[in-house]
């Protein structure tokens, strides 16, 4: 049985992540891959 996880993104998280990725742009793609593994992006039509 697999568990479903989701990411709750707060305004605080968004502000902190912008600052973090400005200092560490090389980690942005790695974070994106991890986030995608946790919660796949849905294609909206």
mmCIF entry with sequence, helices, sheets and N, C-alpha, C, O atoms, coordinates in Angstrom:
data_MODEL
# 
_entry.id   MODEL 
# 
_entity.id                         1 
_entity.type                       polymer 
_entity.pdbx_number_of_molecules   1 
# 
_entity_poly.entity_id                      1 
_entity_poly.type                           'polypeptide(L)' 
_entity_poly.nstd_linkage                   no 
_entity_poly.nstd_monomer                   no 
_entity_poly.pdbx_seq_one_letter_code       
;(UNK)(UNK)(UNK)(UNK)(UNK)(UNK)(UNK)(UNK)(UNK)(UNK)(UNK)(UNK)(UNK)(UNK)(UNK)(UNK)
(UNK)(UNK)(UNK)(UNK)(UNK)(UNK)(UNK)(UNK)(UNK)(UNK)(UNK)(UNK)(UNK)(UNK)(UNK)(UNK)
(UNK)(UNK)(UNK)(UNK)(UNK)(UNK)(UNK)(UNK)(UNK)(UNK)(UNK)(UNK)(UNK)
;
_entity_poly.pdbx_seq_one_letter_code_can   XXXXXXXXXXXXXXXXXXXXXXXXXXXXXXXXXXXXXXXXXXXXX 
_entity_poly.pdbx_strand_id                 A 
# 
loop_
_entity_poly_seq.entity_id 
_entity_poly_seq.num 
_entity_poly_seq.mon_id 
_entity_poly_seq.hetero 
1 1  UNK n 
1 2  UNK n 
1 3  UNK n 
1 4  UNK n 
1 5  UNK n 
1 6  UNK n 
1 7  UNK n 
1 8  UNK n 
1 9  UNK n 
1 10 UNK n 
1 11 UNK n 
1 12 UNK n 
1 13 UNK n 
1 14 UNK n 
1 15 UNK n 
1 16 UNK n 
1 17 UNK n 
1 18 UNK n 
1 19 UNK n 
1 20 UNK n 
1 21 UNK n 
1 22 UNK n 
1 23 UNK n 
1 24 UNK n 
1 25 UNK n 
1 26 UNK n 
1 27 UNK n 
1 28 UNK n 
1 29 UNK n 
1 30 UNK n 
1 31 UNK n 
1 32 UNK n 
1 33 UNK n 
1 34 UNK n 
1 35 UNK n 
1 36 UNK n 
1 37 UNK n 
1 38 UNK n 
1 39 UNK n 
1 40 UNK n 
1 41 UNK n 
1 42 UNK n 
1 43 UNK n 
1 44 UNK n 
1 45 UNK n 
# 
_struct_asym.id          A 
_struct_asym.entity_id   1 
# 
loop_
_struct_conf.conf_type_id 
_struct_conf.id 
_struct_conf.pdbx_PDB_helix_id 
_struct_conf.beg_label_comp_id 
_struct_conf.beg_label_asym_id 
_struct_conf.beg_label_seq_id 
_struct_conf.pdbx_beg_PDB_ins_code 
_struct_conf.end_label_comp_id 
_struct_conf.end_label_asym_id 
_struct_conf.end_label_seq_id 
_struct_conf.pdbx_end_PDB_ins_code 
_struct_conf.beg_auth_comp_id 
_struct_conf.beg_auth_asym_id 
_struct_conf.beg_auth_seq_id 
_struct_conf.end_auth_comp_id 
_struct_conf.end_auth_asym_id 
_struct_conf.end_auth_seq_id 
_struct_conf.pdbx_PDB_helix_class 
_struct_conf.details 
_struct_conf.pdbx_PDB_helix_length 
HELX_P HELX_P1 AA1 UNK A 11 ? UNK A 23 ? UNK A 11 UNK A 23 1 ? 13 
HELX_P HELX_P2 AA2 UNK A 25 ? UNK A 27 ? UNK A 25 UNK A 27 5 ? 3  
HELX_P HELX_P3 AA3 UNK A 28 ? UNK A 38 ? UNK A 28 UNK A 38 1 ? 11 
# 
_struct_conf_type.id          HELX_P 
_struct_conf_type.criteria    ? 
_struct_conf_type.reference   ? 
# 
loop_
_atom_site.group_PDB 
_atom_site.id 
_atom_site.type_symbol 
_atom_site.label_atom_id 
_atom_site.label_alt_id 
_atom_site.label_comp_id 
_atom_site.label_asym_id 
_atom_site.label_entity_id 
_atom_site.label_seq_id 
_atom_site.pdbx_PDB_ins_code 
_atom_site.Cartn_x 
_atom_site.Cartn_y 
_atom_site.Cartn_z 
_atom_site.occupancy 
_atom_site.B_iso_or_equiv 
_atom_site.pdbx_formal_charge 
_atom_site.auth_seq_id 
_atom_site.auth_comp_id 
_atom_site.auth_asym_id 
_atom_site.auth_atom_id 
_atom_site.pdbx_PDB_model_num 
ATOM 1   N N  . UNK A 1 1  ? 0.847  -1.178 0.000   1.00 0.00 ? 1  UNK A N  1 
ATOM 2   C CA . UNK A 1 1  ? 0.000  0.000  0.000   1.00 0.00 ? 1  UNK A CA 1 
ATOM 3   C C  . UNK A 1 1  ? 0.892  1.241  0.000   1.00 0.00 ? 1  UNK A C  1 
ATOM 4   O O  . UNK A 1 1  ? 1.767  1.375  0.855   1.00 0.00 ? 1  UNK A O  1 
ATOM 5   N N  . UNK A 1 2  ? 0.675  2.139  -0.947  1.00 0.00 ? 2  UNK A N  1 
ATOM 6   C CA . UNK A 1 2  ? 1.510  3.340  -0.994  1.00 0.00 ? 2  UNK A CA 1 
ATOM 7   C C  . UNK A 1 2  ? 0.758  4.511  -0.369  1.00 0.00 ? 2  UNK A C  1 
ATOM 8   O O  . UNK A 1 2  ? -0.455 4.660  -0.522  1.00 0.00 ? 2  UNK A O  1 
ATOM 9   N N  . UNK A 1 3  ? 1.517  5.323  0.329   1.00 0.00 ? 3  UNK A N  1 
ATOM 10  C CA . UNK A 1 3  ? 0.933  6.499  0.957   1.00 0.00 ? 3  UNK A CA 1 
ATOM 11  C C  . UNK A 1 3  ? 1.013  7.670  0.004   1.00 0.00 ? 3  UNK A C  1 
ATOM 12  O O  . UNK A 1 3  ? 1.964  7.789  -0.769  1.00 0.00 ? 3  UNK A O  1 
ATOM 13  N N  . UNK A 1 4  ? 0.013  8.537  0.058   1.00 0.00 ? 4  UNK A N  1 
ATOM 14  C CA . UNK A 1 4  ? 0.015  9.721  -0.787  1.00 0.00 ? 4  UNK A CA 1 
ATOM 15  C C  . UNK A 1 4  ? 0.472  10.921 0.044   1.00 0.00 ? 4  UNK A C  1 
ATOM 16  O O  . UNK A 1 4  ? -0.044 11.174 1.133   1.00 0.00 ? 4  UNK A O  1 
ATOM 17  N N  . UNK A 1 5  ? 1.423  11.633 -0.479  1.00 0.00 ? 5  UNK A N  1 
ATOM 18  C CA . UNK A 1 5  ? 1.937  12.832 0.164   1.00 0.00 ? 5  UNK A CA 1 
ATOM 19  C C  . UNK A 1 5  ? 1.597  14.035 -0.695  1.00 0.00 ? 5  UNK A C  1 
ATOM 20  O O  . UNK A 1 5  ? 1.459  13.917 -1.912  1.00 0.00 ? 5  UNK A O  1 
ATOM 21  N N  . UNK A 1 6  ? 1.466  15.171 -0.075  1.00 0.00 ? 6  UNK A N  1 
ATOM 22  C CA . UNK A 1 6  ? 1.275  16.403 -0.832  1.00 0.00 ? 6  UNK A CA 1 
ATOM 23  C C  . UNK A 1 6  ? 2.079  17.516 -0.175  1.00 0.00 ? 6  UNK A C  1 
ATOM 24  O O  . UNK A 1 6  ? 2.461  17.431 0.992   1.00 0.00 ? 6  UNK A O  1 
ATOM 25  N N  . UNK A 1 7  ? 2.318  18.537 -0.941  1.00 0.00 ? 7  UNK A N  1 
ATOM 26  C CA . UNK A 1 7  ? 3.102  19.669 -0.464  1.00 0.00 ? 7  UNK A CA 1 
ATOM 27  C C  . UNK A 1 7  ? 2.160  20.844 -0.233  1.00 0.00 ? 7  UNK A C  1 
ATOM 28  O O  . UNK A 1 7  ? 1.400  21.231 -1.120  1.00 0.00 ? 7  UNK A O  1 
ATOM 29  N N  . UNK A 1 8  ? 2.221  21.401 0.963   1.00 0.00 ? 8  UNK A N  1 
ATOM 30  C CA . UNK A 1 8  ? 1.467  22.612 1.269   1.00 0.00 ? 8  UNK A CA 1 
ATOM 31  C C  . UNK A 1 8  ? 2.449  23.770 1.217   1.00 0.00 ? 8  UNK A C  1 
ATOM 32  O O  . UNK A 1 8  ? 3.415  23.818 1.978   1.00 0.00 ? 8  UNK A O  1 
ATOM 33  N N  . UNK A 1 9  ? 2.191  24.693 0.315   1.00 0.00 ? 9  UNK A N  1 
ATOM 34  C CA . UNK A 1 9  ? 3.102  25.809 0.110   1.00 0.00 ? 9  UNK A CA 1 
ATOM 35  C C  . UNK A 1 9  ? 2.483  27.065 0.721   1.00 0.00 ? 9  UNK A C  1 
ATOM 36  O O  . UNK A 1 9  ? 1.411  27.513 0.313   1.00 0.00 ? 9  UNK A O  1 
ATOM 37  N N  . UNK A 1 10 ? 3.177  27.612 1.698   1.00 0.00 ? 10 UNK A N  1 
ATOM 38  C CA . UNK A 1 10 ? 2.711  28.841 2.338   1.00 0.00 ? 10 UNK A CA 1 
ATOM 39  C C  . UNK A 1 10 ? 3.425  30.048 1.736   1.00 0.00 ? 10 UNK A C  1 
ATOM 40  O O  . UNK A 1 10 ? 4.425  29.901 1.033   1.00 0.00 ? 10 UNK A O  1 
ATOM 41  N N  . UNK A 1 11 ? 2.905  31.235 2.016   1.00 0.00 ? 11 UNK A N  1 
ATOM 42  C CA . UNK A 1 11 ? 3.564  32.459 1.554   1.00 0.00 ? 11 UNK A CA 1 
ATOM 43  C C  . UNK A 1 11 ? 4.973  32.557 2.129   1.00 0.00 ? 11 UNK A C  1 
ATOM 44  O O  . UNK A 1 11 ? 5.899  32.989 1.444   1.00 0.00 ? 11 UNK A O  1 
ATOM 45  N N  . UNK A 1 12 ? 5.130  32.158 3.379   1.00 0.00 ? 12 UNK A N  1 
ATOM 46  C CA . UNK A 1 12 ? 6.440  32.188 4.028   1.00 0.00 ? 12 UNK A CA 1 
ATOM 47  C C  . UNK A 1 12 ? 7.420  31.283 3.279   1.00 0.00 ? 12 UNK A C  1 
ATOM 48  O O  . UNK A 1 12 ? 8.562  31.673 3.033   1.00 0.00 ? 12 UNK A O  1 
ATOM 49  N N  . UNK A 1 13 ? 6.981  30.084 2.920   1.00 0.00 ? 13 UNK A N  1 
ATOM 50  C CA . UNK A 1 13 ? 7.831  29.148 2.179   1.00 0.00 ? 13 UNK A CA 1 
ATOM 51  C C  . UNK A 1 13 ? 8.264  29.747 0.841   1.00 0.00 ? 13 UNK A C  1 
ATOM 52  O O  . UNK A 1 13 ? 9.424  29.627 0.447   1.00 0.00 ? 13 UNK A O  1 
ATOM 53  N N  . UNK A 1 14 ? 7.337  30.383 0.154   1.00 0.00 ? 14 UNK A N  1 
ATOM 54  C CA . UNK A 1 14 ? 7.655  30.970 -1.147  1.00 0.00 ? 14 UNK A CA 1 
ATOM 55  C C  . UNK A 1 14 ? 8.703  32.067 -0.995  1.00 0.00 ? 14 UNK A C  1 
ATOM 56  O O  . UNK A 1 14 ? 9.661  32.118 -1.766  1.00 0.00 ? 14 UNK A O  1 
ATOM 57  N N  . UNK A 1 15 ? 8.533  32.940 -0.012  1.00 0.00 ? 15 UNK A N  1 
ATOM 58  C CA . UNK A 1 15 ? 9.518  34.016 0.211   1.00 0.00 ? 15 UNK A CA 1 
ATOM 59  C C  . UNK A 1 15 ? 10.891 33.447 0.547   1.00 0.00 ? 15 UNK A C  1 
ATOM 60  O O  . UNK A 1 15 ? 11.898 33.880 -0.013  1.00 0.00 ? 15 UNK A O  1 
ATOM 61  N N  . UNK A 1 16 ? 10.933 32.489 1.446   1.00 0.00 ? 16 UNK A N  1 
ATOM 62  C CA . UNK A 1 16 ? 12.219 31.905 1.850   1.00 0.00 ? 16 UNK A CA 1 
ATOM 63  C C  . UNK A 1 16 ? 12.871 31.147 0.702   1.00 0.00 ? 16 UNK A C  1 
ATOM 64  O O  . UNK A 1 16 ? 14.088 31.204 0.529   1.00 0.00 ? 16 UNK A O  1 
ATOM 65  N N  . UNK A 1 17 ? 12.066 30.438 -0.083  1.00 0.00 ? 17 UNK A N  1 
ATOM 66  C CA . UNK A 1 17 ? 12.647 29.673 -1.187  1.00 0.00 ? 17 UNK A CA 1 
ATOM 67  C C  . UNK A 1 17 ? 13.210 30.592 -2.262  1.00 0.00 ? 17 UNK A C  1 
ATOM 68  O O  . UNK A 1 17 ? 14.229 30.269 -2.873  1.00 0.00 ? 17 UNK A O  1 
ATOM 69  N N  . UNK A 1 18 ? 12.565 31.734 -2.504  1.00 0.00 ? 18 UNK A N  1 
ATOM 70  C CA . UNK A 1 18 ? 13.120 32.688 -3.476  1.00 0.00 ? 18 UNK A CA 1 
ATOM 71  C C  . UNK A 1 18 ? 14.499 33.155 -3.038  1.00 0.00 ? 18 UNK A C  1 
ATOM 72  O O  . UNK A 1 18 ? 15.434 33.194 -3.839  1.00 0.00 ? 18 UNK A O  1 
ATOM 73  N N  . UNK A 1 19 ? 14.622 33.507 -1.767  1.00 0.00 ? 19 UNK A N  1 
ATOM 74  C CA . UNK A 1 19 ? 15.914 33.958 -1.247  1.00 0.00 ? 19 UNK A CA 1 
ATOM 75  C C  . UNK A 1 19 ? 16.945 32.832 -1.324  1.00 0.00 ? 19 UNK A C  1 
ATOM 76  O O  . UNK A 1 19 ? 18.093 33.058 -1.709  1.00 0.00 ? 19 UNK A O  1 
ATOM 77  N N  . UNK A 1 20 ? 16.532 31.624 -0.959  1.00 0.00 ? 20 UNK A N  1 
ATOM 78  C CA . UNK A 1 20 ? 17.436 30.479 -0.977  1.00 0.00 ? 20 UNK A CA 1 
ATOM 79  C C  . UNK A 1 20 ? 17.943 30.202 -2.385  1.00 0.00 ? 20 UNK A C  1 
ATOM 80  O O  . UNK A 1 20 ? 19.141 30.002 -2.586  1.00 0.00 ? 20 UNK A O  1 
ATOM 81  N N  . UNK A 1 21 ? 17.034 30.190 -3.367  1.00 0.00 ? 21 UNK A N  1 
ATOM 82  C CA . UNK A 1 21 ? 17.446 29.854 -4.728  1.00 0.00 ? 21 UNK A CA 1 
ATOM 83  C C  . UNK A 1 21 ? 18.226 30.973 -5.397  1.00 0.00 ? 21 UNK A C  1 
ATOM 84  O O  . UNK A 1 21 ? 18.943 30.721 -6.366  1.00 0.00 ? 21 UNK A O  1 
ATOM 85  N N  . UNK A 1 22 ? 18.107 32.207 -4.906  1.00 0.00 ? 22 UNK A N  1 
ATOM 86  C CA . UNK A 1 22 ? 18.971 33.269 -5.410  1.00 0.00 ? 22 UNK A CA 1 
ATOM 87  C C  . UNK A 1 22 ? 20.414 33.007 -4.988  1.00 0.00 ? 22 UNK A C  1 
ATOM 88  O O  . UNK A 1 22 ? 21.350 33.295 -5.733  1.00 0.00 ? 22 UNK A O  1 
ATOM 89  N N  . UNK A 1 23 ? 20.583 32.461 -3.791  1.00 0.00 ? 23 UNK A N  1 
ATOM 90  C CA . UNK A 1 23 ? 21.923 32.154 -3.286  1.00 0.00 ? 23 UNK A CA 1 
ATOM 91  C C  . UNK A 1 23 ? 22.440 30.812 -3.799  1.00 0.00 ? 23 UNK A C  1 
ATOM 92  O O  . UNK A 1 23 ? 23.650 30.617 -3.909  1.00 0.00 ? 23 UNK A O  1 
ATOM 93  N N  . UNK A 1 24 ? 21.540 29.894 -4.111  1.00 0.00 ? 24 UNK A N  1 
ATOM 94  C CA . UNK A 1 24 ? 21.912 28.537 -4.530  1.00 0.00 ? 24 UNK A CA 1 
ATOM 95  C C  . UNK A 1 24 ? 21.153 28.133 -5.800  1.00 0.00 ? 24 UNK A C  1 
ATOM 96  O O  . UNK A 1 24 ? 20.372 27.182 -5.762  1.00 0.00 ? 24 UNK A O  1 
ATOM 97  N N  . UNK A 1 25 ? 21.361 28.825 -6.911  1.00 0.00 ? 25 UNK A N  1 
ATOM 98  C CA . UNK A 1 25 ? 20.603 28.501 -8.127  1.00 0.00 ? 25 UNK A CA 1 
ATOM 99  C C  . UNK A 1 25 ? 20.872 27.090 -8.653  1.00 0.00 ? 25 UNK A C  1 
ATOM 100 O O  . UNK A 1 25 ? 20.042 26.527 -9.367  1.00 0.00 ? 25 UNK A O  1 
ATOM 101 N N  . UNK A 1 26 ? 22.006 26.526 -8.310  1.00 0.00 ? 26 UNK A N  1 
ATOM 102 C CA . UNK A 1 26 ? 22.345 25.183 -8.782  1.00 0.00 ? 26 UNK A CA 1 
ATOM 103 C C  . UNK A 1 26 ? 21.454 24.109 -8.153  1.00 0.00 ? 26 UNK A C  1 
ATOM 104 O O  . UNK A 1 26 ? 21.360 23.002 -8.684  1.00 0.00 ? 26 UNK A O  1 
ATOM 105 N N  . UNK A 1 27 ? 20.805 24.418 -7.040  1.00 0.00 ? 27 UNK A N  1 
ATOM 106 C CA . UNK A 1 27 ? 19.959 23.430 -6.366  1.00 0.00 ? 27 UNK A CA 1 
ATOM 107 C C  . UNK A 1 27 ? 18.500 23.488 -6.806  1.00 0.00 ? 27 UNK A C  1 
ATOM 108 O O  . UNK A 1 27 ? 17.705 22.633 -6.415  1.00 0.00 ? 27 UNK A O  1 
ATOM 109 N N  . UNK A 1 28 ? 18.137 24.477 -7.607  1.00 0.00 ? 28 UNK A N  1 
ATOM 110 C CA . UNK A 1 28 ? 16.735 24.653 -7.995  1.00 0.00 ? 28 UNK A CA 1 
ATOM 111 C C  . UNK A 1 28 ? 16.205 23.453 -8.789  1.00 0.00 ? 28 UNK A C  1 
ATOM 112 O O  . UNK A 1 28 ? 15.099 22.981 -8.523  1.00 0.00 ? 28 UNK A O  1 
ATOM 113 N N  . UNK A 1 29 ? 16.971 22.963 -9.748  1.00 0.00 ? 29 UNK A N  1 
ATOM 114 C CA . UNK A 1 29 ? 16.501 21.826 -10.549 1.00 0.00 ? 29 UNK A CA 1 
ATOM 115 C C  . UNK A 1 29 ? 16.423 20.557 -9.706  1.00 0.00 ? 29 UNK A C  1 
ATOM 116 O O  . UNK A 1 29 ? 15.519 19.741 -9.887  1.00 0.00 ? 29 UNK A O  1 
ATOM 117 N N  . UNK A 1 30 ? 17.370 20.394 -8.786  1.00 0.00 ? 30 UNK A N  1 
ATOM 118 C CA . UNK A 1 30 ? 17.344 19.221 -7.914  1.00 0.00 ? 30 UNK A CA 1 
ATOM 119 C C  . UNK A 1 30 ? 16.105 19.247 -7.015  1.00 0.00 ? 30 UNK A C  1 
ATOM 120 O O  . UNK A 1 30 ? 15.447 18.223 -6.827  1.00 0.00 ? 30 UNK A O  1 
ATOM 121 N N  . UNK A 1 31 ? 15.793 20.416 -6.466  1.00 0.00 ? 31 UNK A N  1 
ATOM 122 C CA . UNK A 1 31 ? 14.588 20.554 -5.644  1.00 0.00 ? 31 UNK A CA 1 
ATOM 123 C C  . UNK A 1 31 ? 13.337 20.260 -6.478  1.00 0.00 ? 31 UNK A C  1 
ATOM 124 O O  . UNK A 1 31 ? 12.412 19.599 -6.006  1.00 0.00 ? 31 UNK A O  1 
ATOM 125 N N  . UNK A 1 32 ? 13.316 20.752 -7.711  1.00 0.00 ? 32 UNK A N  1 
ATOM 126 C CA . UNK A 1 32 ? 12.172 20.509 -8.588  1.00 0.00 ? 32 UNK A CA 1 
ATOM 127 C C  . UNK A 1 32 ? 11.941 19.030 -8.842  1.00 0.00 ? 32 UNK A C  1 
ATOM 128 O O  . UNK A 1 32 ? 10.800 18.569 -8.875  1.00 0.00 ? 32 UNK A O  1 
ATOM 129 N N  . UNK A 1 33 ? 13.028 18.287 -9.022  1.00 0.00 ? 33 UNK A N  1 
ATOM 130 C CA . UNK A 1 33 ? 12.899 16.842 -9.246  1.00 0.00 ? 33 UNK A CA 1 
ATOM 131 C C  . UNK A 1 33 ? 12.349 16.136 -8.004  1.00 0.00 ? 33 UNK A C  1 
ATOM 132 O O  . UNK A 1 33 ? 11.517 15.235 -8.114  1.00 0.00 ? 33 UNK A O  1 
ATOM 133 N N  . UNK A 1 34 ? 12.815 16.546 -6.833  1.00 0.00 ? 34 UNK A N  1 
ATOM 134 C CA . UNK A 1 34 ? 12.332 15.943 -5.587  1.00 0.00 ? 34 UNK A CA 1 
ATOM 135 C C  . UNK A 1 34 ? 10.861 16.268 -5.380  1.00 0.00 ? 34 UNK A C  1 
ATOM 136 O O  . UNK A 1 34 ? 10.070 15.394 -5.025  1.00 0.00 ? 34 UNK A O  1 
ATOM 137 N N  . UNK A 1 35 ? 10.490 17.539 -5.605  1.00 0.00 ? 35 UNK A N  1 
ATOM 138 C CA . UNK A 1 35 ? 9.092  17.948 -5.449  1.00 0.00 ? 35 UNK A CA 1 
ATOM 139 C C  . UNK A 1 35 ? 8.196  17.192 -6.429  1.00 0.00 ? 35 UNK A C  1 
ATOM 140 O O  . UNK A 1 35 ? 7.082  16.805 -6.078  1.00 0.00 ? 35 UNK A O  1 
ATOM 141 N N  . UNK A 1 36 ? 8.671  16.983 -7.638  1.00 0.00 ? 36 UNK A N  1 
ATOM 142 C CA . UNK A 1 36 ? 7.908  16.235 -8.641  1.00 0.00 ? 36 UNK A CA 1 
ATOM 143 C C  . UNK A 1 36 ? 7.719  14.778 -8.216  1.00 0.00 ? 36 UNK A C  1 
ATOM 144 O O  . UNK A 1 36 ? 6.663  14.196 -8.461  1.00 0.00 ? 36 UNK A O  1 
ATOM 145 N N  . UNK A 1 37 ? 8.725  14.191 -7.585  1.00 0.00 ? 37 UNK A N  1 
ATOM 146 C CA . UNK A 1 37 ? 8.598  12.815 -7.102  1.00 0.00 ? 37 UNK A CA 1 
ATOM 147 C C  . UNK A 1 37 ? 7.543  12.706 -5.997  1.00 0.00 ? 37 UNK A C  1 
ATOM 148 O O  . UNK A 1 37 ? 6.832  11.707 -5.894  1.00 0.00 ? 37 UNK A O  1 
ATOM 149 N N  . UNK A 1 38 ? 7.459  13.758 -5.171  1.00 0.00 ? 38 UNK A N  1 
ATOM 150 C CA . UNK A 1 38 ? 6.484  13.735 -4.074  1.00 0.00 ? 38 UNK A CA 1 
ATOM 151 C C  . UNK A 1 38 ? 5.073  13.966 -4.592  1.00 0.00 ? 38 UNK A C  1 
ATOM 152 O O  . UNK A 1 38 ? 4.142  13.242 -4.237  1.00 0.00 ? 38 UNK A O  1 
ATOM 153 N N  . UNK A 1 39 ? 4.925  14.976 -5.431  1.00 0.00 ? 39 UNK A N  1 
ATOM 154 C CA . UNK A 1 39 ? 3.603  15.318 -5.934  1.00 0.00 ? 39 UNK A CA 1 
ATOM 155 C C  . UNK A 1 39 ? 3.704  15.709 -7.405  1.00 0.00 ? 39 UNK A C  1 
ATOM 156 O O  . UNK A 1 39 ? 4.071  16.841 -7.720  1.00 0.00 ? 39 UNK A O  1 
ATOM 157 N N  . UNK A 1 40 ? 3.378  14.777 -8.315  1.00 0.00 ? 40 UNK A N  1 
ATOM 158 C CA . UNK A 1 40 ? 3.500  15.076 -9.743  1.00 0.00 ? 40 UNK A CA 1 
ATOM 159 C C  . UNK A 1 40 ? 2.650  16.274 -10.135 1.00 0.00 ? 40 UNK A C  1 
ATOM 160 O O  . UNK A 1 40 ? 1.549  16.465 -9.618  1.00 0.00 ? 40 UNK A O  1 
ATOM 161 N N  . UNK A 1 41 ? 3.164  17.067 -11.042 1.00 0.00 ? 41 UNK A N  1 
ATOM 162 C CA . UNK A 1 41 ? 2.439  18.224 -11.528 1.00 0.00 ? 41 UNK A CA 1 
ATOM 163 C C  . UNK A 1 41 ? 1.315  17.746 -12.424 1.00 0.00 ? 41 UNK A C  1 
ATOM 164 O O  . UNK A 1 41 ? 1.511  16.890 -13.287 1.00 0.00 ? 41 UNK A O  1 
ATOM 165 N N  . UNK A 1 42 ? 0.140  18.308 -12.211 1.00 0.00 ? 42 UNK A N  1 
ATOM 166 C CA . UNK A 1 42 ? -1.016 17.924 -13.017 1.00 0.00 ? 42 UNK A CA 1 
ATOM 167 C C  . UNK A 1 42 ? -1.068 18.821 -14.252 1.00 0.00 ? 42 UNK A C  1 
ATOM 168 O O  . UNK A 1 42 ? -0.831 20.026 -14.170 1.00 0.00 ? 42 UNK A O  1 
ATOM 169 N N  . UNK A 1 43 ? -1.380 18.218 -15.385 1.00 0.00 ? 43 UNK A N  1 
ATOM 170 C CA . UNK A 1 43 ? -1.517 18.990 -16.622 1.00 0.00 ? 43 UNK A CA 1 
ATOM 171 C C  . UNK A 1 43 ? -2.937 19.499 -16.727 1.00 0.00 ? 43 UNK A C  1 
ATOM 172 O O  . UNK A 1 43 ? -3.885 18.716 -16.792 1.00 0.00 ? 43 UNK A O  1 
ATOM 173 N N  . UNK A 1 44 ? -3.083 20.806 -16.744 1.00 0.00 ? 44 UNK A N  1 
ATOM 174 C CA . UNK A 1 44 ? -4.405 21.397 -16.865 1.00 0.00 ? 44 UNK A CA 1 
ATOM 175 C C  . UNK A 1 44 ? -4.644 21.765 -18.316 1.00 0.00 ? 44 UNK A C  1 
ATOM 176 O O  . UNK A 1 44 ? -3.773 22.332 -18.976 1.00 0.00 ? 44 UNK A O  1 
ATOM 177 N N  . UNK A 1 45 ? -5.831 21.439 -18.810 1.00 0.00 ? 45 UNK A N  1 
ATOM 178 C CA . UNK A 1 45 ? -6.174 21.726 -20.202 1.00 0.00 ? 45 UNK A CA 1 
ATOM 179 C C  . UNK A 1 45 ? -7.177 22.843 -20.249 1.00 0.00 ? 45 UNK A C  1 
ATOM 180 O O  . UNK A 1 45 ? -7.603 23.244 -21.332 1.00 0.00 ? 45 UNK A O  1 
# 
